[in-house]
Amino acid sequence: MNYVLFNPHSGKGLGKEKAENYIKDCGAKSELIDMTQIGSYAEFCKGLTEEDCIYIFGGDGTLNRFINEIGDNAIGCRVYYYPAGSGNDFWADMETEGRDEPLCINKYIEELPSVFVNGKSYKFINGVGYGIDGYCCEIGDKLKAENKPVNYTSIAIKGLLFHYKPTDAVVTVDGVEHKFKKVWLTPTMFGNHYGGGMIPAPEQKRDSADKNLSVMIFAGSGKIRTLMIFPSIFKGEHVKHKKQVTVLSGREITVKFDRPTPLQIDGETVLGVTEYKAVSPAKVPQKV
């Protein structure tokens, strides 16, 4: 049996539309399920066998919730994914340009890094954003709650110019401490893309043999200079600005700000954060 799961909130209803179209085209016996009506993904998956398949239609946030609710429970069937969100950064990371069919993602969701924040731990599939990116997610969430249109680029520009204030930060990578002033961004990446197409750490690869994470620190510049450099992050060319951009890699990364700031995990917002620790899957105990 094919279980076709969709997030009705993804991509302004695109998730349901794509899921329905897939059922029409695939010709196999399928059941369409609204993911928001599933009480527990872990319980849902318990009864499935290798003869079954799960198809997920949603965005990065949809995948994030799925992997965190599944936790360390083994999934006994194949899991496929098709992008139907606003950013679709995981899909971009898979180099799926031109592909128009779901991708089997079991190997990509079995060993994932974790982030520890405000006394809780979460797995993440793309990256953890801290700084103005978290601020953008916070404002975006407020606009969505008011049924207003969300333009993250516009939010970022207004934040840079008027609303968001940079912080001082201490970034510790595998026990080595680094201090920065006037910090705008400090995302830690497992994949290559986040934030709807940004490439903060161009050399980061989720399938690298060392399973390292990369943290990018954008710091030291004023509003205008930051605004001039910021668009280049969508091509990964911001790293050319060595005075403002530093990229560090390791298996355990801790970032501490001097005041509470919003943080986002695969697009899901956490408010009032002063510190987070991201740990590579190489250091996270895996289920045997």
Solvent accessible surface area in square Angstrom, and as a share of the most:
residue,aa,sasa,rsa
1,M,76,0.34
2,N,18,0.09
3,Y,39,0.15
4,V,0,0.00
5,L,0,0.00
6,F,13,0.05
7,N,6,0.03
8,P,40,0.25
9,H,144,0.64
10,S,11,0.07
11,G,25,0.24
12,K,198,0.84
13,G,29,0.28
14,L,57,0.29
15,G,0,0.00
16,K,90,0.38
17,E,92,0.41
18,K,65,0.27
19,A,0,0.00
20,E,64,0.29
21,N,64,0.33
22,Y,42,0.16
23,I,47,0.24
24,K,159,0.67
25,D,121,0.63
26,C,44,0.26
27,G,75,0.72
28,A,52,0.40
29,K,156,0.66
30,S,30,0.19
31,E,77,0.35
32,L,65,0.32
33,I,27,0.13
34,D,36,0.19
35,M,3,0.02
36,T,68,0.40
37,Q,140,0.62
38,I,27,0.14
39,G,83,0.80
40,S,41,0.26
41,Y,15,0.06
42,A,16,0.12
43,E,107,0.48
44,F,47,0.19
45,C,9,0.05
46,K,140,0.59
47,G,65,0.62
48,L,22,0.11
49,T,72,0.42
50,E,131,0.59
51,E,134,0.60
52,D,17,0.09
53,C,10,0.06
54,I,0,0.00
55,Y,21,0.08
56,I,0,0.00
57,F,4,0.02
58,G,0,0.00
59,G,6,0.06
60,D,17,0.09
61,G,14,0.13
62,T,5,0.03
63,L,0,0.00
64,N,9,0.05
65,R,90,0.33
66,F,1,0.00
67,I,7,0.03
68,N,47,0.24
69,E,85,0.38
70,I,8,0.04
71,G,28,0.27
72,D,91,0.47
73,N,68,0.35
74,A,89,0.69
75,I,38,0.19
76,G,44,0.43
77,C,7,0.04
78,R,116,0.42
79,V,0,0.00
80,Y,39,0.15
81,Y,0,0.00
82,Y,26,0.10
83,P,17,0.11
84,A,0,0.00
85,G,10,0.10
86,S,107,0.69
87,G,30,0.29
88,N,36,0.18
89,D,7,0.04
90,F,0,0.00
91,W,28,0.10
92,A,46,0.36
93,D,24,0.12
94,M,29,0.13
95,E,153,0.69
96,T,13,0.08
97,E,176,0.79
98,G,80,0.77
99,R,88,0.32
100,D,115,0.60
101,E,100,0.45
102,P,15,0.10
103,L,30,0.15
104,C,48,0.29
105,I,0,0.00
106,N,27,0.14
107,K,146,0.62
108,Y,48,0.18
109,I,17,0.09
110,E,116,0.52
111,E,75,0.33
112,L,3,0.02
113,P,0,0.00
114,S,9,0.06
115,V,0,0.00
116,F,89,0.37
117,V,3,0.02
118,N,87,0.45
119,G,87,0.84
120,K,130,0.55
121,S,66,0.43
122,Y,61,0.23
123,K,37,0.16
124,F,0,0.00
125,I,0,0.00
126,N,3,0.02
127,G,1,0.01
128,V,0,0.00
129,G,0,0.00
130,Y,0,0.00
131,G,0,0.00
132,I,2,0.01
133,D,11,0.06
134,G,0,0.00
135,Y,29,0.11
136,C,11,0.07
137,C,18,0.11
138,E,34,0.15
139,I,45,0.23
140,G,0,0.00
141,D,61,0.32
142,K,110,0.47
143,L,43,0.21
144,K,111,0.47
145,A,85,0.66
146,E,99,0.44
147,N,144,0.74
148,K,107,0.45
149,P,117,0.73
150,V,42,0.24
151,N,89,0.46
152,Y,82,0.31
153,T,81,0.47
154,S,37,0.24
155,I,15,0.07
156,A,5,0.04
157,I,69,0.35
158,K,110,0.47
159,G,0,0.00
160,L,0,0.00
161,L,47,0.24
162,F,128,0.53
163,H,115,0.51
164,Y,8,0.03
165,K,110,0.46
166,P,37,0.23
167,T,5,0.03
168,D,49,0.26
169,A,4,0.03
170,V,44,0.26
171,V,0,0.00
172,T,36,0.21
173,V,10,0.06
174,D,80,0.42
175,G,68,0.65
176,V,88,0.51
177,E,103,0.46
178,H,56,0.25
179,K,152,0.64
180,F,38,0.16
181,K,146,0.62
182,K,90,0.38
183,V,0,0.00
184,W,3,0.01
185,L,1,0.01
186,T,0,0.00
187,P,0,0.00
188,T,0,0.00
189,M,0,0.00
190,F,10,0.04
191,G,0,0.00
192,N,16,0.08
193,H,34,0.15
194,Y,6,0.02
195,G,46,0.44
196,G,43,0.42
197,G,24,0.23
198,M,13,0.06
199,I,30,0.15
200,P,0,0.00
201,A,2,0.01
202,P,36,0.23
203,E,153,0.68
204,Q,9,0.04
205,K,105,0.45
206,R,24,0.09
207,D,119,0.61
208,S,34,0.22
209,A,109,0.84
210,D,65,0.34
211,K,69,0.29
212,N,37,0.19
213,L,0,0.00
214,S,5,0.03
215,V,0,0.00
216,M,0,0.00
217,I,1,0.00
218,F,1,0.00
219,A,7,0.06
220,G,54,0.52
221,S,6,0.04
222,G,36,0.34
223,K,74,0.31
224,I,113,0.57
225,R,97,0.35
226,T,1,0.00
227,L,43,0.21
228,M,129,0.58
229,I,3,0.01
230,F,19,0.08
231,P,80,0.50
232,S,26,0.17
233,I,0,0.00
234,F,85,0.35
235,K,152,0.64
236,G,7,0.07
237,E,74,0.33
238,H,0,0.00
239,V,40,0.23
240,K,143,0.60
241,H,54,0.24
242,K,158,0.67
243,K,188,0.79
244,Q,27,0.12
245,V,7,0.04
246,T,47,0.27
247,V,60,0.34
248,L,36,0.18
249,S,62,0.40
250,G,1,0.01
251,R,92,0.34
252,E,54,0.24
253,I,0,0.00
254,T,27,0.16
255,V,0,0.00
256,K,106,0.45
257,F,7,0.03
258,D,94,0.49
259,R,80,0.29
260,P,80,0.51
261,T,1,0.00
262,P,19,0.12
263,L,0,0.00
264,Q,7,0.03
265,I,4,0.02
266,D,9,0.05
267,G,38,0.36
268,E,60,0.27
269,T,38,0.22
270,V,28,0.16
271,L,103,0.51
272,G,45,0.44
273,V,0,0.00
274,T,58,0.34
275,E,72,0.32
276,Y,1,0.00
277,K,72,0.30
278,A,0,0.00
279,V,12,0.07
280,S,0,0.00
281,P,5,0.03
282,A,44,0.34
283,K,104,0.44
284,V,27,0.15
285,P,124,0.78
286,Q,69,0.31
287,K,136,0.58
288,V,188,1.08
